[in-house]
């Protein structure tokens, strides 16, 4: 049985190694995952780490159409992270690749492994600005005000 497709939004970030290449490659790789169709990708943005350390991050947000349920999509995202050498030595450690499931249709999910909408997405310019670029109807004006003092620039 074919599952109904859902539009999901994925945040992409990296700040170790060639972060620019890692984010570009992740966008391309997402488009090749069976059951995932890349709809739109934002520009790439440079931001300072928040609650983290290391060099600046390169970030983007993509919209995808998927037939995966949210936990299965998350598993595919984590497989891409692992393939890019992602390690999790401690919370908010610098990373070779970070893929966050931000939104999954209009679903609200609160499990031990997944929270959707992503709990801090509206507090982060590296999510709000790229999301505004590709799906402005999703972003409330208050979210833009909340992140206005965070440094962010298009790469």
Long-range contacts (C-beta under 8 A, 24 or more apart in sequence): 2-67, 3-67, 3-68, 3-69, 4-67, 5-37, 5-65, 5-66, 5-67, 6-65, 6-66, 6-67, 6-104, 6-105, 6-107, 7-39, 7-63, 7-64, 7-65, 7-105, 8-63, 8-64, 8-65, 8-66, 8-70, 8-73, 8-101, 8-102, 8-103, 8-104, 8-105, 9-61, 9-62, 9-63, 9-64, 9-101, 9-102, 9-103, 9-131, 9-135, 9-138, 10-61, 10-62, 10-64, 10-77, 10-99, 10-100, 10-101, 10-102, 11-59, 11-60, 11-61, 11-98, 11-99, 11-100, 11-102, 11-118, 11-121, 11-126, 11-127, 11-130, 12-59, 12-60, 12-61, 12-62, 12-97, 12-98, 12-99, 12-100, 13-57, 13-58, 13-59, 13-60, 13-95, 13-97, 13-98, 13-100, 13-126, 14-57, 14-58, 14-84, 14-95, 14-96, 14-97, 14-98, 15-49, 15-52, 15-54, 15-55, 15-56, 15-57, 15-58, 15-94, 15-95, 16-54, 16-55, 16-94, 16-95, 16-96, 17-85, 17-96, 19-55, 19-56, 19-57, 19-58, 20-44, 20-58, 20-155, 22-58, 22-84, 22-96, 22-97, 23-58, 23-59, 23-60, 23-97, 25-84, 26-80, 26-84, 26-97, 26-99, 27-60, 27-62, 29-80, 29-83, 30-62, 30-64, 30-80, 30-99, 33-76, 33-80, 35-66, 35-67, 35-68, 35-76, 36-64, 36-65, 36-66, 36-68, 36-73, 36-76, 37-64, 37-65, 37-66, 38-62, 38-63, 38-64, 39-63, 39-64, 39-65, 40-134, 40-135, 41-134, 42-130, 42-131, 42-133, 42-134, 43-130, 43-133, 43-154, 43-155, 44-154, 44-155, 45-126, 45-129, 45-130, 45-152, 45-153, 45-154, 45-155, 46-152, 46-153, 46-154, 46-155, 47-125, 47-126, 47-150, 47-151, 47-152, 47-153, 48-150, 48-151, 49-94, 50-124, 50-126, 50-150, 51-92, 52-92, 52-93, 52-94, 53-94, 54-94, 55-94, 57-126, 58-155, 59-126, 59-127, 59-130, 60-130, 61-102, 61-127, 61-130, 61-131, 61-133, 61-134, 62-134, 63-134, 63-135, 70-101, 70-104, 70-107, 70-109, 70-114, 70-116, 71-111, 71-113, 71-114, 73-101, 73-104, 74-101, 74-113, 74-114, 77-101, 100-127, 102-127, 102-131, 103-138, 122-146, 123-147, 124-150, 125-150, 125-151, 125-152, 126-150, 126-152
